[in-house]
Amino acid sequence: MKIRFREVTKEFGAFTALSGFNLDVRPGEFLTLVGPSGCGKSTLLDLLTGLVKPTGGEILVDGRPVEGPGLDRGVVFQQYALFPWHTALANVEFGLEATGVPRRKRASIALRHLELVGLGGFASHFPHELSGGMRQRVAIARSLACDPEVLLMDEPFAALDAQTRETLQEELLDIWQRTGKTIVFITHAIDEAVYLGQRVAVMTPSPGRVREVVDVDFDTRSGDLRADPRFGEYRHRIWSLLREEASPLAQAIG
Ligand SMILES: Nc1ncnc2c1ncn2[C@@H]1O[C@H](COP(=O)(O)OP(=O)(O)OP(=O)(O)O)[C@@H](O)[C@H]1O
């Protein structure tokens, strides 16, 4: 297994955010994680990056406990987190500085990754000259340029309009297929989880744990997956799981 969460608990003072959380992620897998607001999705990602320590249990990457942040794990957040005073190229290069890549090599690696996300012609643009979708592409390029084995994504497309979001979803699948990265992708959106994930881990409300992992098994990932009748079936299955877990009040008003 690439990543293992074993009986992970996370408490913030008296509040338990995660309890008995178990999940395995396979090498090269695209796993999506859905759950209600506040169920601990972002906390899980913080644990996986090593920015936060679990209260109990363990998180293993390649069989080794996560001790802190590492270049083997790249992160893309909802907010672009680009430096406004740097060009797209310099933003991607910045990520490479930490990896010890010699200065003269950084520009060519950065450009190659801007090309990978379709922004080869925008290397000298500043973030304010780019659309939201383009800025998020730069953020993805910056993470990929460091060549992490695992890409952790926390609602990276949530702030984008529907059409841009669908375009970026397609592009991300393409990048995943080309690079073979292991991707853990957090989302609120059931459609997005089904479209992107080979498996969808459905979480319970706080304290979060895995309710069920749904295998999403399309014959092929090419073509319009959303038009496949099975897309609707998976969507409904996940919706039902989330609804079963919702509070009686939410069910009554929902
Ligand atoms: N540093 C912290 N101190 C105290 N409580 C925290 C802290 N970080 C998170 N929490 C709490 O832990 C719970 C889980 O938070 P988290 O952000 O992981 O949820 P989430 O599933 O990502 O939510 P959303 O989908 O709304 O982004 C929330 O109730 C939150 O208030």
The ligand as an SDF file (V2000), in Angstrom:
LIG
                    3D

 31 33  0  0  0  0  0  0  0  0999 V2000
   -7.0010   23.5300   14.7860 N   0  0  0  0  0  0  0  0  0  0  0  0
   -8.2280   23.1830   15.1600 C   0  0  0  0  0  0  0  0  0  0  0  0
   -8.6790   23.4270   16.4000 N   0  0  0  0  0  0  0  0  0  0  0  0
   -9.9130   23.0770   16.8030 C   0  0  0  0  0  0  0  0  0  0  0  0
  -10.7960   22.4320   16.0160 N   0  0  0  0  0  0  0  0  0  0  0  0
  -10.4180   22.1760   14.7650 C   0  0  0  0  0  0  0  0  0  0  0  0
   -9.1310   22.5330   14.2610 C   0  0  0  0  0  0  0  0  0  0  0  0
   -9.0470   22.1260   12.9570 N   0  0  0  0  0  0  0  0  0  0  0  0
  -10.2330   21.5650   12.6800 C   0  0  0  0  0  0  0  0  0  0  0  0
  -11.0500   21.5790   13.7480 N   0  0  0  0  0  0  0  0  0  0  0  0
  -12.4110   21.0330   13.8020 C   0  0  0  0  0  0  0  0  0  0  0  0
  -12.3580   19.7070   13.3540 O   0  0  0  0  0  0  0  0  0  0  0  0
  -13.5090   19.4170   12.5540 C   0  0  0  0  0  0  0  0  0  0  0  0
  -13.0570   18.9240   11.1970 C   0  0  0  0  0  0  0  0  0  0  0  0
  -12.5070   20.0260   10.4590 O   0  0  0  0  0  0  0  0  0  0  0  0
  -12.0450   19.8680    8.9560 P   0  0  0  0  0  0  0  0  0  0  0  0
  -11.6680   21.2190    8.4580 O   0  0  0  0  0  0  0  0  0  0  0  0
  -11.0570   18.7880    8.8610 O   0  0  0  0  0  0  0  0  0  0  0  0
  -13.4010   19.3980    8.2630 O   0  0  0  0  0  0  0  0  0  0  0  0
  -13.7680   19.2720    6.7170 P   0  0  0  0  0  0  0  0  0  0  0  0
  -14.4570   17.9680    6.5490 O   0  0  0  0  0  0  0  0  0  0  0  0
  -12.5730   19.5370    5.8850 O   0  0  0  0  0  0  0  0  0  0  0  0
  -14.7950   20.4620    6.5630 O   0  0  0  0  0  0  0  0  0  0  0  0
  -15.2440   21.2700    5.2540 P   0  0  0  0  0  0  0  0  0  0  0  0
  -15.7750   20.2600    4.3160 O   0  0  0  0  0  0  0  0  0  0  0  0
  -16.3020   22.2140    5.7610 O   0  0  0  0  0  0  0  0  0  0  0  0
  -14.0140   21.9710    4.7460 O   0  0  0  0  0  0  0  0  0  0  0  0
  -14.3340   20.7080   12.4970 C   0  0  0  0  0  0  0  0  0  0  0  0
  -15.3810   20.6010   13.4280 O   0  0  0  0  0  0  0  0  0  0  0  0
  -13.3500   21.7750   12.8820 C   0  0  0  0  0  0  0  0  0  0  0  0
  -14.0070   22.8240   13.5580 O   0  0  0  0  0  0  0  0  0  0  0  0
  1  2  1  0
  2  3  1  0
  2  7  2  0
  3  4  2  0
  4  5  1  0
  5  6  2  0
  6  7  1  0
  6 10  1  0
  7  8  1  0
  8  9  2  0
  9 10  1  0
 10 11  1  0
 11 12  1  0
 11 30  1  0
 12 13  1  0
 13 14  1  0
 13 28  1  0
 14 15  1  0
 15 16  1  0
 16 17  2  0
 16 18  1  0
 16 19  1  0
 19 20  1  0
 20 21  2  0
 20 22  1  0
 20 23  1  0
 23 24  1  0
 24 25  2  0
 24 26  1  0
 24 27  1  0
 28 29  1  0
 28 30  1  0
 30 31  1  0
M  END
$$$$
